[in-house]
Amino acid sequence: MAKYVEKIIELKNVTKIFDNDAVVEDVSLSVTAGDFVTILGPSGCGKTTILRMLGGFETTTSGQILLEGQDVTSIPPYKRNINTVFQKYALFPHLNVFNNIAYGLKLKRLPTDDGKGRLLSIAEINDKVNSALKLVNLEGYAERDIDSLSGGQQQRVAIARAIVNEPKVLLLDEPLGALDLKMRKEMQIELRRIHKELNTTFIYVTHDQEEAMTMSDTVVVMRDGIVQQVGTPKQIYDEPKNAYVADFIGESNIIGGTMKQDNLVRFFNHDFKCVDKNFDKNEPVDIVIRPEDINIVPTAKAQITAVVQSIIFKGTFYDITAIIEGYQLSIKSTKPYAVDEKIGLSIEPEGIHIMEKEYLINEIKTTVTGENTIAIAGADIEFNNIDPRHNIGAKVIAQIEFGKVELTDDEENGLFGGNVSGIIYKGTHYQVKVWLDDNKTALIVDTPFEWDDNDRVGVKIQPHDIKVAKHEKTNK
């Protein structure tokens, strides 16, 4: 068995910029040899770009990529011991299954003492192709035409073609995206089996949370080109680092609260014991509670009470939505309850996960451009809190509360246009990030409306809701 170094791949401060837009920003990541690593995130988060840079199909704008300690940042794809399985398979339709798999082997040269290398013999190619066919459960399919295969069978051929060259690392770019649900679940099991048999490092890209949690040793969660969290599926699920990860991975109740002191947090007008500490006293925090961690108890023994709004039977449990202080709380229960029924709720300390708030207020570094205007995203925007120190040209920070930004589907009706990214449901409202059209300015917005990733919106802000609260000294 081959002996691997512990870190087979390292990304060091890798950034990729397209058209002045950082699609991958300062990513550092280590991959342990033999691991199944999944890069998870929504469309446009940069995950496929990372994969393409690893494979050598894209160059980095800055940073380094190491393979077994060797800098391969500028090495072309064919000189990297890395193979890729693409979403669209990229099989040759004019070749049968055997010749698709054998294609790379016929070009491969083995080292020789004279340094010239030699091609593989027909017998060696036959042995390797037949071993690959056996591994992907396609024995007997060698002479079949590609067009005669199902989507799942074509996917297996693509995997066999990638592994037959015995790469150190196998990259898989959303390889199950074109399959139906039943076939996708079967291929998840097959990929995990193949990974264990090969002991090759797999780096897998997907937007499907279930795939990531089911298949991976390590999950890398990304948003807007930035790594949010790296950990095992259990770590990501049980201890999300921020509200975005909590919302993206599984079902979550994300609640705003206050950390009273170590091991004590307040939300829903009640103090709860928790296992978290080292927060500032009375620090605003985000609280994550998974639906299965909320216990329904007699109201006399409850910490808090709520009213059942809806209940849906899901086969092994009831999915309950309950209302408390206007907040929609998701609960999983093995027993049914009636709509409008008052229920008691109890939460154990281990079921309460405390996170620092990622943002408290929108802050934009900008410049005063007129008597009562500042520059935001290339436009002069009015503000009302006039201060004699706000001289034209002064460097200032504009502050805007999340709830003071309004989104409209009519771009012409806004001060700016932008794209929605990263929607988080917080029980009473949605919190979204909107990237303005300068591709540099992002606003966090609390909105009652549900938007989709990449929705085009207009952004409206009233002048009296822009506070120029902080001044920066400039060197002259």
Secondary structure, 3 states (H helix, E strand, C coil): CCCCCCEEEEEEEEEEEECCEEEEEEEEEEEECCCEEEEECCCCCCHHHHHHHHHCCCCCCEEEEEECCEECCCCCHHHCCEEEECCCCCCCCCCEHHHHHHHHHHHCEECCCCCCCEECCHHHHHHHHHHHHHHCCCCCCCCCEHHHCCHHHHHHHHHHHHHCCCCCEEEEECCCCCCCHHHHHHHHHHHHHHHHHHCCEEEEEECCHHHHHHHCCEEEEEECCEEEEEECHHHHHHCCCCHHHHHHCCCCEEEEEEEEECCEEEECCEEEECCCCCCCCCEEEEEEECHHHEEEECHHHCCEEEEEEEEEECCCCEEEEEEECCEEEEEEECCCCCCCCEEEEEECHHHCEEEECCCCCEEEEEEEEECCEEEECCEEEECCCCCCCCCCCCEEEEEECHHHEEEECCHHHCCEEEEEEEEEECCCCEEEEEEECCCCCEEEEEECCCCCCCCEEEEEECHHHCEEEEECCCCC
